Amino acid sequence: MSERLRATSAACERTRTPLPRNGRAFAVIILAAGLAGCETAPPAPIAGPDPSDPNVRTGAVSYTSTIAPYMRLRPAEPGEWRERNEQVTPRRP
């Protein structure tokens, strides 16, 4: 091997790291995700009764139609447009 090639090879070996910079970040993320899986279950809710208890009283359920005030307006007789426009305009004091 030439002297120049040896020097370049030695310099590369000194600066080489086990993982590239992006690889280190990836390893840290994987490690953190693995440790997060070891956490305990979250505590019961602080406010109100336990939602998994079937004996807990709940509020009444009622039905309200979303289209209750609907009225069919067809067929509607055509009217004078000026009269209809005056019907919907606000009154002046």
N, C-alpha and C positions, 0 to 999 in steps of 0.2 A: 504494500500500500504506500501511496505517496504521503509525504509529510502533510500536505495540505488536506488530503482526505482524512487523515488521522485527527487533525486538529478540528475539522468540522464535525467529525463523528463524536469526539470527546465533548465538544461544546453542546451538541444536541443531547447527549446523555446527561449532562449536568442540568440542563434546563427542562428536561422531560419530567412531567408530573404523572402520578398514577392515573388521575382522571382529568380530562380537560375541564375548563371553567364551567361549561354548561353541564357537564357530567356531575360535577360536585353539587351544583344546585339541584339537579334531578335526584341525586342520592339523598340530599337533605329532605326534599319533599317526600320521597318514598319513606324515609325513616319517620318523619312526622306523621304521615298518614297511618303507618303501622302502629305507632304509639297511641294515636287517637282512638284506634279500635279497641284499646285495652281499658278505656274509661268505664266507669260503672254506669248503671242506668240513671237517668235524671230523677230527681226527687219528685214526689207527688205535688200537684199544683198547690200553691199557697192560698189563693183566693177561691172560695167556694168549695163545694163537695167534690169528692172523687168521681170523675166521669165514668169510671169503670164499674161503679157500684150500681147494680140494677134496682136497688131499693130506694134510691134517691128520688125525691119528688121533683117533678119538672112542671113548667108552665103549660097551660092549656094550648092546644093547637087548634087554629081556626082557619077556615078557607075564605079567601077574598078573591073574587073574580077580577082579573085584570082588564076585562072588556065589559064590565057591568053597565057603564053608562052609555054603551053603544046604541045608536039608533040608525036604522037603515034609511038613507036619504035618497035612494033612487027608486023609481024615476022622479026626478024633480022637474017641476015646470020651469022653463026659462023665464027670466024676468028682466025688467029694465035694469041695465047695469048701473045707471046713476042712482036709482032708488036703493039698490043693494049696497052700493058704496056708501051712501049716506046713512044706512042702517048700522054700519060697523064703525063709522068715524066717531071719535070722542066728541061729546057735546061741549060747546064753549060756554063758559060761565057768564 
